[in-house]
Amino acid sequence: MLLMKDIIRDGHPTLRKVAKEVSIPPAAEDIEILKSMEEFLINSQDPKISEKYGLRAGVGLAAPQINVSKRMFVMRVTDEKGQEFNYSFINPKIISHSVEKSYLTSGEGCLSVDRSIPGYVLRHARITVRGYDKKGEEIKLRLRGIPAIVFQHELDHLNGVMFYDHINQENPFQLTEKAIPIEN
């Protein structure tokens, strides 16, 4: 079972590396890594389990965050309509995106960042994504709202980018015209 101690923190060199592609079909070892990451998110979202083990609630976890520099991540998030997005992605890509931007009104956080970093992170409001699941089967989704933000946050981890890299240093709460606020 993955615990908070297994998640590497901001400043660790793996978080700034571009992760390596994963072979398809995935090896048994990669499937097991994804399963343990899924289990962490499920446990972190369960109040009793998270309290017992001292887990911070998460909606996404990328393999580099557990010091595995591979292009894999998991997400477990519910959109504003109550639809669940529970996916494990291998070699995920954004294949198209809107020009329009969106942002979380409360700002973004990260299991690898132990401090609050104020500011808005502008993301594409709508994205079409492609990747593979644990069976090596292709996944293609259109995402918007919170699921789109989570996907982009986790994809950044695979490219050595942290969420705060997107925050305007001079004016952290500066927005572009017509950016869509997303409550979370």
C-alpha positions in Angstrom: 0.0 0.0 0.0 1.3 3.4 -1.0 1.6 6.0 1.8 2.5 9.7 1.9 6.1 8.7 2.5 6.2 7.0 -0.9 5.3 10.3 -2.7 8.4 12.3 -3.5 8.3 16.0 -2.7 8.9 19.2 -4.6 12.7 19.6 -5.3 13.3 15.9 -6.0 15.0 15.6 -9.4 12.6 13.0 -10.8 9.8 15.5 -10.7 11.7 17.7 -13.3 12.5 14.9 -15.7 10.5 14.0 -18.9 9.2 10.5 -18.2 9.9 7.6 -20.6 7.2 6.0 -22.8 5.8 2.7 -21.6 5.7 -0.3 -23.9 2.2 -1.5 -25.1 1.0 -3.9 -24.0 2.2 -2.9 -20.6 4.5 -5.2 -18.6 3.1 -6.8 -15.5 5.3 -4.5 -13.3 3.7 -1.4 -14.9 0.2 -2.8 -14.4 1.0 -3.4 -10.7 2.4 0.2 -10.3 -0.9 1.6 -11.8 -3.0 -0.6 -9.5 -1.1 0.6 -6.4 -1.5 4.2 -7.5 -5.3 3.6 -8.0 -5.5 2.1 -4.6 -3.7 5.2 -3.1 -6.3 7.5 -4.6 -9.2 5.3 -3.5 -7.8 5.2 0.1 -7.0 8.9 0.1 -10.6 9.7 -0.7 -12.0 7.5 2.0 -12.2 9.6 5.3 -11.6 6.6 7.6 -8.7 5.1 5.7 -7.0 8.5 5.0 -7.2 9.4 8.7 -5.9 6.1 9.8 -2.8 6.3 7.5 -2.4 10.0 7.3 -3.1 10.3 3.6 -3.8 13.6 1.9 -6.8 13.4 -0.4 -5.9 13.3 -4.1 -7.7 13.2 -7.4 -4.7 12.3 -9.5 -1.3 10.7 -9.1 1.5 10.4 -11.7 4.2 7.7 -11.7 7.0 10.3 -11.4 5.5 11.3 -8.0 6.3 7.8 -6.7 9.8 8.1 -8.2 8.9 6.0 -11.3 9.9 8.0 -14.4 7.3 6.5 -16.8 4.5 8.0 -18.7 1.6 6.8 -16.6 -0.9 8.4 -14.3 -4.2 7.7 -12.6 -7.2 10.0 -11.9 -10.3 9.6 -9.8 -12.5 12.7 -10.0 -16.2 13.6 -10.2 -17.3 16.4 -12.5 -19.9 19.1 -11.6 -22.7 16.8 -12.9 -21.7 13.9 -10.7 -20.1 11.8 -13.5 -17.0 9.8 -12.3 -13.8 9.8 -14.2 -11.7 6.9 -12.9 -8.9 6.2 -15.3 -5.4 4.8 -15.5 -3.5 6.3 -18.4 -0.4 4.9 -20.1 1.4 7.2 -22.6 -1.4 9.9 -22.5 -1.5 12.7 -25.0 -3.7 15.7 -25.7 -4.7 15.4 -29.3 -6.8 18.6 -29.5 -7.7 21.5 -27.2 -9.8 24.6 -27.0 -8.3 28.1 -27.2 -10.6 29.0 -24.3 -9.0 28.6 -20.8 -10.4 27.6 -17.4 -9.0 27.6 -13.9 -9.8 26.3 -10.4 -11.1 29.3 -8.3 -9.3 27.8 -5.2 -6.1 27.3 -7.1 -4.3 23.9 -7.6 -2.6 21.7 -5.2 -0.3 18.7 -5.5 0.5 15.7 -3.3 4.2 16.4 -4.0 3.9 20.0 -2.8 3.5 20.5 0.9 2.8 24.2 0.9 -0.1 26.3 -0.5 0.9 28.3 -3.6 -1.6 31.1 -4.3 -2.5 31.9 -7.9 -4.5 30.8 -10.8 -3.3 28.0 -13.2 -4.8 28.6 -16.6 -5.6 25.3 -18.4 -7.3 24.5 -21.7 -11.1 24.5 -21.0 -11.8 21.5 -23.2 -9.4 18.7 -24.4 -9.5 15.5 -26.4 -7.1 13.0 -25.1 -5.7 9.6 -26.1 -3.8 7.0 -24.2 -3.9 3.3 -23.2 -5.4 1.5 -20.2 -3.9 -1.3 -18.1 -4.9 -3.9 -20.8 -3.1 -1.9 -23.5 -6.4 -0.9 -25.1 -6.8 2.6 -26.4 -8.8 5.2 -24.5 -10.0 8.3 -26.2 -12.0 10.9 -24.2 -13.3 14.5 -24.4 -12.8 16.2 -21.1 -13.9 19.6 -19.7 -14.2 21.2 -16.2 -12.4 19.5 -13.3 -11.5 16.3 -15.2 -9.8 18.3 -17.9 -7.8 20.3 -15.3 -6.8 17.1 -13.5 -5.7 15.4 -16.7 -3.5 18.4 -17.7 -2.0 18.6 -14.2 -1.0 15.0 -14.3 0.3 15.1 -17.9 2.5 18.0 -16.8 4.1 15.7 -14.2 5.1 13.4 -17.1 6.9 16.3 -18.7 8.7 17.6 -15.6 6.4 20.5 -15.1 4.9 21.6 -11.8 1.5 23.3 -11.5 3.1 26.5 -10.1 5.2 26.9 -13.2 2.0 28.1 -14.9 1.3 30.8 -12.3 2.2 34.4 -13.3 4.9 35.4 -10.9 4.2 39.2 -11.1 0.4 38.8 -10.8 -0.6 35.4 -9.5 -4.3 36.1 -9.9 -4.2 37.5 -13.4 -6.7 36.0 -15.8 -7.1 36.0 -19.5 -10.3 37.3 -21.0 -13.2 34.9 -20.7 -11.4 32.3 -18.7 -13.9 29.9 -17.2 -13.9 29.7 -13.4 -14.3 26.2 -12.1 -15.4 25.7 -8.5 -14.0 22.7 -6.7 
